[in-house]
């Protein structure tokens, strides 16, 4: 089990200071929120990279259908080189139905965004390779030309590529199959019967989803070694035992990462920084101690 912290809001200077604290207090990852017309998370993470040497760095999460894959490839490969190979890319469809996140364009709908997500992921795998390539999708394209001058960004340090965690809506098979094809599952619960009242997502549902992914990957000749199952929640800083007890059922159900995230802190940078530092200094909610 590894433990990450999500900075729900904050600037690059705060992130650099907090990431250094996270590394010093035993956390394994530091993640930044990515929004629309917001503080740039890749600048935030670059600042964090310069103050750390061990912890992984990433967003939570990148709405890939809202981004140009070639620009994201440059940002992620640049950060991976700066950090010495510590980037994890987390992606999903992006927020729907909230006006704040659709100020500049109309939502094309879930089906189109799902197509863009699949095409964007397929392009990223090639964009990280430093070579021009042919790609013909419904939404994106690429073509081979002569010499690329200036050249594309250097390939990521990590091989064969930067790990990608993908949102998978359990038990929706298309969404889950997408998550199973990549390097990690970010669980989201989307019951087939939306009217069903089942108390929300639970360790039991997570276990069912992990077994589905295990079976799906086995059919494709893939194992679970190195595959991540990522659960997010908020644990108390003042009671390490209670924090560990909160995480333990998720670990037993198959989670490999716990991300501590308190989205209720709001948007006061000073307050978020103070509360984040308090939680980080208390250390991660380790279930094996």
Steps between C-alpha positions, in 0.01 A plus 500: 500500500628846408369833618450824314372845587281715275539877526143614435598860430820702513773675307842377390686642799269330749517175304881499501508550876228242568649238268830529688314449828314202352823332398659563840203344681474173310244569228551330162326743265390861465214591267350831388149590389456587132223736405378712210635859503681419823845495657715295261558158663807425289674815622393402852647150457818633341554712810438193716748300292781744574456453877464119508691195383286195579125550499288458190332804347174530308161658456174393650384508237556612140181526288671370187209576262541868591871499413703478180686169532819636339519786748442267792770268366748786509404603852516149643824400328664827607395441861609136486848608390515777759396263781717208392208278402238560771185598308168318510224622268142464626225551242123498470213639295482828693220666694158515339202716591684776690498842332829604661685237295328574168551877478672494162345211308192281487514153649496266196354223713634191675522288183718754318718559804548123535615485136739789563634329811575178311661684208696726733640202689594324177678813378686555827658156478654605167559867582736394779717322241683796335401393150235629259218252438184453299174515692149535362229526759155652511628795703880512466752436227875490449717451195859422417692782333869564441744591771337647809671830570489589780483140626222363722557497875740238637339168586406447864760345728258221587480201270308391313307820581348708778253292706137593436217463751153510345157553652286191467129511582405177675321289378489658152698261275622751239629739763656220704665347192666835428643514854613136475701571184724754668695509827252574774133528593348815653167362624171673435165343582235514228222250582313351206181591684555867593199492732650233718592613850802294603695730730762603244835348419640248746797266545276214388426675172870577460584131545247409229650757265855378565399143418333618178818684400715199591289275277489752214876549507560124514297457181733752335809320631567765766563447868439723798866554593558875498130576445364759744160527664462852639254599773443853621366627832570727796654372824553686831838648584447480876430124527745277307331181619158613377655609169658157450174324590322707236745392231545134602177361339593662168846347510349159576265543201790553260591869510870568441488877552314714753473870411414734784287783365280746687297685238296678769785743579381753244706753306677710762865428409631580848243281674551212258874525546475498880265202514698311235824546692334378817380183328833438325706536816284238672617247241306262279233265641718189474311176551811292577604684814 
